[in-house]
Amino acid sequence: MRAPAILAFILFGCHMAQAKDAPPWGEPHLSPAPRTQAEQDRIRSTLGANPRALSAYEARPAGAATSMSPSARVPFSDPAIGLTADQKLEFRLGEALFEKLWVQGPASTISSDGLGPLYNARACSACHLNNGRGYPPAHPDDATPGLVLRLSQIGADGRTHPDPQYGFQIQDHATSGQTAEGSLSVTYAPQVKRFADGTKIELRVPTYSVANPSSGPIDDSTLTSPRVAPPMIGLGLLEAIPEADILKNADPDDADNDGISGRPNRAWSREFDQWMLGRFGHKAGNPTVRQQTAEAAHGDIGLSSTLFPAQYGDCTPKQADCRAARNGNSAQQDNQELGDTALDLMAFYAANLAVPVRILARAPQVLRGKSLFHDAGCAACHTPTFVTHRLPDDPARSFQLIWPYSDLLLHDMGDGLADRRPEGQASGREWRTAPLWGLGSTERVGGRKGFLHDGRARTVLEAIMWHGGEATAAREKVRLLDVEDRAALIAFLESL
């Protein structure tokens, strides 16, 4: 089934209240063609379809770009279907950069130097194991690849600023001659919850600390937020969803009184020098895959680029020796450590990692769970489907029916998940709805399970029971399910 067959769109129902005064921020990184009237009519005609019915195309969550034969060992590592031969070469070059171990600069290999001076990992793949998610340490003394502690302060101007001593992130490694800022540690306290049938479930309440801080304790006014690296699949398709289709799901004032008030985050584009819709990151703090890639390379590895040109990475003015350390900027890399060509290749790789096919989409238990998912109201935030832009120059992402199960909006998730740290327009209680596609492959990809923004939930059911705020009603409906229905709901989620 090729792209034309995907045009039988089935868009699941969700609250569609128009966001008041939703700004047309624009999508300058795309060159979409207008949808024809026939295409628009076809999409609208399916909006009332029964969301519990099985779509003929539901097993292909990324439309024609879905990987139909993913590797059993690394199911998140295939290129999107539909790439040209030249694009496949770009994908593999980007993969090599993604897996590259960077070294301290200047070095004899100008394409590999620029690490640090402070860093969390030497390669992107160290945090995104097999292109999946990061995890918290299994034991308090374990290393924490893929888990970082974000920092910020709210200045007198009301804006977000870095911690004056440690910057925007604690880096737990340093190059020769420098000192790591400290090591992140997490401990857990048990919290027992009960389902209506009496079954117990034990949640883990995390407490984070920084051991051996290089310049003393973190300031009491500094806000902190632990974050695990999110999965890499389907990012280019999320980027290709029309801004208007995301904004029409926003309902910041809960005009339809359903208890759900998703809000868009507004993110500054360093590339286009304008505000854009935030789509990427746990709080939707970046507008494009390219900027998300450059920011991660800068904050986690210490690589300068034209988007984040500070050759000293996240070193603050108080870390004078760190700022004065040697760097890997070179003329061959646009006087940066990660030149535009290399950044483009890495972003292309990140944008074109395929979503794997759903194998059990038609199983009776899965279909039962799908119905329960909608009955509980989960789809009010985890919007099942979108149709991507018509992109004549990008056929692999063009006009695809996709099933990410996310509205890409911010939602208040309650006190239990609150980090108290604003980011852009996101409050300290709000998080972007996490896409659910690929959820069932988590353990195969990373060797273990771990969910939510800091990986505290060891199972999907634990993650659900952490939901609060706008998701309280949905969580309570799940809590009232009997053991068989809970198993069906989890079977559905793990079939995605």
LINWOJO-V220413 format. One record per residue. N is the residue number from 1. PSI is psi in radians with two decimals (999 if undefined). D_LAST is the distance of its C-alpha to the last C-alpha in Angstrom with 1 decimal. Layout:
n & psi & d_last
N & PSI & D_LAST
N & PSI & D_LAST
This chain:
n & psi & d_last
1 & 2.02 & 19.6
2 & -3.05 & 20.8
3 & -0.74 & 20.8
4 & -0.56 & 23.2
5 & -0.39 & 21.0
6 & -0.16 & 18.2
7 & -0.08 & 20.9
8 & 1.30 & 20.1
9 & 2.37 & 18.4
10 & 1.81 & 16.7
11 & 2.10 & 16.5
12 & 2.57 & 15.4
13 & 2.51 & 18.3
14 & 2.82 & 18.7
15 & 2.31 & 22.1
16 & 0.44 & 23.7
17 & 2.33 & 26.9
18 & 2.27 & 28.5
19 & 2.34 & 29.0
20 & 2.28 & 32.8
21 & 0.63 & 34.4
22 & 2.09 & 31.2
23 & 2.42 & 32.6
24 & 1.45 & 32.0
25 & -0.56 & 31.4
26 & 2.76 & 30.8
27 & 1.20 & 28.8
28 & -0.25 & 31.5
29 & -0.14 & 29.3
30 & 2.76 & 28.1
31 & 1.20 & 30.3
32 & 2.60 & 28.5
33 & 2.55 & 30.3
34 & 2.53 & 30.6
35 & 2.46 & 28.6
36 & 2.86 & 30.9
37 & -0.67 & 31.8
38 & -0.68 & 30.3
39 & -0.75 & 27.0
40 & -0.71 & 27.2
41 & -0.69 & 28.2
42 & -0.68 & 25.4
43 & -0.84 & 22.9
44 & -0.61 & 24.9
45 & -0.31 & 25.4
46 & -0.02 & 21.7
47 & -0.48 & 21.3
48 & 0.17 & 22.4
49 & 2.62 & 20.1
50 & 2.00 & 18.8
51 & -0.27 & 15.4
52 & -0.21 & 14.8
53 & 2.61 & 15.6
54 & 2.13 & 13.4
55 & 2.55 & 13.8
56 & -0.34 & 15.1
57 & 0.15 & 13.1
58 & -0.47 & 9.6
59 & -0.21 & 8.5
60 & 1.42 & 9.9
61 & -0.39 & 8.1
62 & 0.41 & 11.3
63 & -2.46 & 13.7
64 & -0.24 & 16.4
65 & -0.05 & 15.6
66 & 2.42 & 12.4
67 & 2.02 & 13.3
68 & -0.25 & 13.7
69 & 1.10 & 15.1
70 & 2.62 & 13.8
71 & 2.39 & 16.0
72 & -0.49 & 15.2
73 & -0.73 & 17.1
74 & 1.26 & 16.0
75 & -0.12 & 12.7
76 & 0.28 & 13.1
77 & 0.13 & 16.6
78 & 2.59 & 16.8
79 & 2.65 & 18.5
80 & 2.45 & 17.2
81 & 2.43 & 18.4
82 & -0.09 & 21.5
83 & 2.53 & 23.4
84 & 2.99 & 27.1
85 & -0.74 & 29.0
86 & -0.67 & 30.4
87 & -0.60 & 27.1
88 & -0.63 & 25.7
89 & -0.76 & 28.8
90 & -0.69 & 28.2
91 & -0.79 & 24.6
92 & -0.61 & 26.2
93 & -0.71 & 28.9
94 & -0.66 & 26.6
95 & -0.73 & 24.7
96 & -0.71 & 28.1
97 & -0.65 & 28.9
98 & -0.59 & 25.6
99 & -0.10 & 26.5
100 & 2.43 & 30.3
101 & 1.97 & 32.2
102 & 2.64 & 34.4
103 & 2.87 & 38.0
104 & 2.39 & 40.7
105 & 2.85 & 42.6
106 & 2.56 & 45.0
107 & 2.97 & 44.4
108 & -0.40 & 45.5
109 & 1.61 & 42.0
110 & -0.31 & 41.6
111 & -0.04 & 38.1
112 & -0.06 & 37.0
113 & 2.81 & 39.0
114 & 0.04 & 38.5
115 & 2.42 & 36.8
116 & -2.65 & 37.5
117 & -0.53 & 40.1
118 & 2.53 & 37.5
119 & 2.87 & 33.9
120 & -0.45 & 30.9
121 & 2.74 & 29.8
122 & -0.15 & 31.4
123 & 2.61 & 28.3
124 & -0.68 & 25.1
125 & -0.27 & 23.2
126 & -0.55 & 24.9
127 & -0.69 & 22.7
128 & 1.33 & 19.5
129 & 2.11 & 19.4
130 & 0.57 & 17.9
131 & 0.28 & 16.7
132 & -2.68 & 14.5
133 & 2.82 & 15.6
134 & 2.99 & 19.1
135 & 2.64 & 20.1
136 & 2.86 & 23.2
137 & 2.54 & 25.9
138 & -0.48 & 25.7
139 & 2.70 & 29.4
140 & -0.54 & 31.7
141 & 0.04 & 33.5
142 & 2.76 & 30.6
143 & 2.85 & 30.0
144 & 0.91 & 27.4
145 & 2.32 & 25.8
146 & -0.11 & 23.0
147 & 2.12 & 24.4
148 & 2.83 & 27.1
149 & 1.94 & 29.3
150 & 2.58 & 29.8
151 & 2.64 & 33.3
152 & 2.82 & 35.1
153 & 2.66 & 38.1
154 & 2.02 & 38.9
155 & 3.07 & 42.3
156 & -0.41 & 45.2
157 & 0.01 & 43.9
158 & 0.03 & 40.8
159 & 2.86 & 38.7
160 & 2.32 & 36.4
161 & 2.73 & 38.3
162 & 2.73 & 37.7
163 & 2.29 & 39.2
164 & -0.41 & 42.7
165 & -0.74 & 42.7
166 & -0.04 & 39.2
167 & -2.63 & 37.6
168 & -0.08 & 34.1
169 & 2.47 & 32.6
170 & 2.10 & 33.8
171 & 2.17 & 34.1
172 & 0.19 & 34.6
173 & 2.78 & 36.1
174 & 2.66 & 39.1
175 & 3.05 & 41.0
176 & 2.30 & 44.4
177 & -0.12 & 46.9
178 & 2.94 & 44.4
179 & 2.24 & 43.1
180 & 2.63 & 39.5
181 & -0.28 & 39.0
182 & 3.06 & 37.8
183 & 2.40 & 34.9
184 & 2.31 & 32.1
185 & 2.58 & 31.9
186 & 2.38 & 29.8
187 & 2.77 & 30.7
188 & 2.51 & 29.0
189 & 2.40 & 30.5
190 & 2.54 & 28.9
191 & 1.99 & 28.2
192 & 2.27 & 27.8
193 & 2.80 & 26.1
194 & 2.44 & 26.3
195 & 2.91 & 24.3
196 & -0.47 & 26.5
197 & 0.10 & 26.9
198 & -0.18 & 28.3
199 & 2.38 & 25.6
200 & 2.61 & 25.8
201 & 2.33 & 23.2
202 & 2.07 & 24.6
203 & 2.80 & 23.4
204 & 2.12 & 24.9
205 & 1.97 & 27.0
206 & 2.59 & 27.5
207 & 2.22 & 30.9
208 & 2.54 & 31.3
209 & 2.76 & 34.5
210 & 1.98 & 36.0
211 & 2.49 & 38.2
212 & 0.87 & 41.3
213 & 2.28 & 41.0
214 & -0.46 & 43.3
215 & 0.60 & 45.1
216 & 3.04 & 45.1
217 & 2.63 & 42.7
218 & 2.42 & 40.3
219 & 2.46 & 42.2
220 & -0.43 & 41.7
221 & -0.06 & 40.9
222 & 2.29 & 38.0
223 & 2.43 & 34.6
224 & 2.67 & 31.9
225 & 2.00 & 28.1
226 & 2.45 & 26.1
227 & 2.34 & 23.0
228 & 2.67 & 20.6
229 & 2.29 & 19.5
230 & 2.86 & 16.1
231 & 2.70 & 13.6
232 & -0.19 & 15.1
233 & 2.57 & 12.6
234 & 0.19 & 13.0
235 & -0.68 & 16.0
236 & -0.55 & 18.3
237 & -0.66 & 16.3
238 & -0.65 & 16.3
239 & -0.47 & 20.0
240 & -0.03 & 20.5
241 & 2.28 & 19.5
242 & 2.35 & 23.0
243 & -0.72 & 24.4
244 & -0.59 & 25.7
245 & -0.51 & 22.4
246 & -0.80 & 21.2
247 & -0.51 & 24.6
248 & -0.26 & 24.9
249 & -0.19 & 22.2
250 & 2.46 & 24.3
251 & 1.14 & 26.6
252 & -0.45 & 28.4
253 & 0.16 & 31.0
254 & 0.93 & 28.8
255 & -0.47 & 30.9
256 & 0.08 & 28.9
257 & 0.64 & 29.4
258 & 0.06 & 25.8
259 & -0.01 & 25.9
260 & 2.18 & 23.4
261 & 1.11 & 25.2
262 & 2.47 & 23.0
263 & 2.52 & 25.1
264 & 2.60 & 24.9
265 & 2.56 & 26.1
266 & 2.18 & 28.9
267 & 2.44 & 29.0
268 & 2.22 & 32.1
269 & 2.01 & 31.7
270 & -0.47 & 34.0
271 & -0.70 & 33.7
272 & 0.00 & 34.7
273 & 0.87 & 36.7
274 & 2.89 & 35.2
275 & 2.48 & 32.8
276 & 2.93 & 29.3
277 & 2.19 & 26.1
278 & 2.34 & 24.3
279 & -0.44 & 20.7
280 & 2.62 & 20.1
281 & 2.81 & 20.5
282 & -0.41 & 19.8
283 & 0.41 & 22.4
284 & 0.79 & 22.0
285 & -0.10 & 25.3
286 & 2.50 & 25.2
287 & -0.41 & 25.2
288 & 2.79 & 24.4
289 & -0.67 & 22.7
290 & -0.79 & 26.2
291 & -0.67 & 27.5
292 & -0.71 & 24.6
293 & -0.81 & 25.3
294 & -0.69 & 29.0
295 & -0.73 & 28.8
296 & -0.72 & 26.8
297 & -0.64 & 29.3
298 & -0.87 & 32.1
299 & -0.64 & 31.1
300 & -0.57 & 29.5
301 & -0.44 & 31.7
302 & 0.42 & 34.7
303 & 2.21 & 34.7
304 & 2.67 & 36.6
305 & 3.06 & 35.7
306 & -0.39 & 37.1
307 & -0.57 & 34.6
308 & 1.42 & 35.3
309 & -0.07 & 38.8
310 & 1.95 & 40.0
311 & -0.23 & 40.8
312 & 0.18 & 40.9
313 & -2.23 & 37.3
314 & 0.26 & 37.0
315 & 2.39 & 40.5
316 & 2.90 & 42.5
317 & -0.49 & 46.2
318 & -0.29 & 47.0
319 & 1.14 & 45.7
320 & -0.74 & 48.5
321 & -0.63 & 48.5
322 & -0.77 & 44.8
323 & -0.47 & 45.3
324 & -0.03 & 48.2
325 & 2.70 & 46.4
326 & 2.68 & 46.4
327 & 3.09 & 43.5
328 & 0.29 & 42.1
329 & 2.40 & 42.7
330 & 2.67 & 44.2
331 & -0.58 & 45.5
332 & -0.30 & 43.2
333 & 0.69 & 40.2
334 & 0.59 & 41.5
335 & 0.51 & 43.3
336 & -3.11 & 40.0
337 & -0.54 & 38.2
338 & 1.67 & 35.0
339 & 2.95 & 36.5
340 & -0.67 & 35.0
341 & -0.79 & 34.3
342 & -0.72 & 32.5
343 & -0.74 & 30.5
344 & -0.70 & 29.6
345 & -0.75 & 28.3
346 & -0.72 & 26.2
347 & -0.65 & 24.8
348 & -0.75 & 24.2
349 & -0.84 & 22.3
350 & -0.61 & 20.1
351 & -0.28 & 19.6
352 & 0.40 & 18.6
353 & 2.17 & 16.1
354 & 2.59 & 13.6
355 & 2.30 & 9.8
356 & 2.68 & 8.9
357 & 2.60 & 8.5
358 & 2.12 & 6.0
359 & -0.62 & 8.7
360 & 0.44 & 8.5
361 & -0.47 & 7.7
362 & 0.00 & 11.5
363 & 2.40 & 12.1
364 & -0.74 & 14.5
365 & -0.65 & 13.3
366 & -0.75 & 9.7
367 & -0.62 & 11.6
368 & -0.77 & 13.9
369 & -0.62 & 11.5
370 & -0.74 & 10.3
371 & -0.71 & 14.1
372 & -0.62 & 14.7
373 & -0.78 & 12.4
374 & -0.66 & 14.6
375 & -0.64 & 17.7
376 & -0.25 & 17.4
377 & 0.21 & 17.4
378 & -0.57 & 14.3
379 & -0.14 & 13.8
380 & -0.48 & 17.3
381 & -0.75 & 16.1
382 & 1.20 & 12.3
383 & 2.11 & 13.4
384 & -0.81 & 10.7
385 & 2.64 & 12.7
386 & 2.88 & 15.6
387 & 2.22 & 18.0
388 & 2.89 & 19.3
389 & 2.69 & 23.1
390 & 1.92 & 25.2
391 & 1.63 & 26.1
392 & -0.54 & 28.9
393 & 0.07 & 29.2
394 & 1.20 & 25.5
395 & -0.48 & 24.2
396 & -0.47 & 21.0
397 & -0.02 & 19.8
398 & 2.22 & 22.0
399 & 0.92 & 21.1
400 & 2.42 & 17.5
401 & 2.03 & 15.2
402 & 2.74 & 12.1
403 & 1.21 & 9.1
404 & -0.33 & 9.1
405 & 0.93 & 9.2
406 & 2.49 & 12.5
407 & -0.09 & 16.1
408 & 0.33 & 17.4
409 & 2.92 & 20.2
410 & 2.43 & 21.9
411 & 2.49 & 21.9
412 & 2.04 & 24.3
413 & 0.18 & 22.4
414 & 3.05 & 25.6
415 & -0.62 & 28.0
416 & -0.58 & 25.8
417 & -0.04 & 23.7
418 & 2.40 & 26.5
419 & -0.10 & 27.9
420 & 0.20 & 30.9
421 & 1.87 & 30.7
422 & 2.69 & 30.6
423 & 1.92 & 29.2
424 & -2.24 & 30.4
425 & -0.02 & 30.0
426 & 2.31 & 27.5
427 & 3.09 & 29.2
428 & -0.02 & 29.0
429 & -0.06 & 26.8
430 & 2.55 & 24.3
431 & 2.60 & 21.0
432 & 2.43 & 18.8
433 & 2.12 & 15.6
434 & 2.28 & 13.0
435 & 2.50 & 10.2
436 & -0.16 & 6.8
437 & 2.47 & 5.2
438 & 0.05 & 5.4
439 & -0.72 & 5.7
440 & -0.23 & 5.7
441 & 0.04 & 8.2
442 & -0.86 & 10.4
443 & -0.66 & 13.1
444 & -0.63 & 13.4
445 & -0.84 & 14.0
446 & -0.11 & 16.3
447 & -0.06 & 17.7
448 & 3.00 & 16.9
449 & 2.60 & 14.8
450 & 2.18 & 15.9
451 & 2.98 & 14.6
452 & 3.09 & 16.4
453 & -0.39 & 19.0
454 & 0.18 & 21.1
455 & 0.25 & 18.8
456 & -0.54 & 20.7
457 & 2.14 & 17.9
458 & -0.24 & 17.5
459 & 2.86 & 14.7
460 & -0.67 & 12.0
461 & -0.67 & 14.8
462 & -0.75 & 17.4
463 & -0.73 & 15.6
464 & -0.74 & 15.6
465 & -0.24 & 19.2
466 & -0.25 & 20.2
467 & 2.34 & 19.5
468 & -2.77 & 22.8
469 & -2.21 & 24.8
470 & -0.40 & 23.2
471 & 0.11 & 20.3
472 & -0.77 & 22.8
473 & -0.74 & 22.8
474 & -0.74 & 19.1
475 & -0.72 & 19.4
476 & -0.60 & 22.4
477 & -0.63 & 20.9
478 & -0.70 & 18.3
479 & -0.48 & 21.4
480 & -0.16 & 23.1
481 & 2.61 & 20.7
482 & 3.08 & 22.0
483 & -0.65 & 20.6
484 & -0.72 & 19.1
485 & -0.63 & 17.3
486 & -0.72 & 16.0
487 & -0.66 & 14.7
488 & -0.74 & 13.0
489 & -0.79 & 11.4
490 & -0.65 & 10.2
491 & -0.71 & 9.0
492 & -0.88 & 6.8
493 & -0.67 & 5.5
494 & -0.04 & 5.4
495 & -0.15 & 3.8
496 & 999 & 0.0
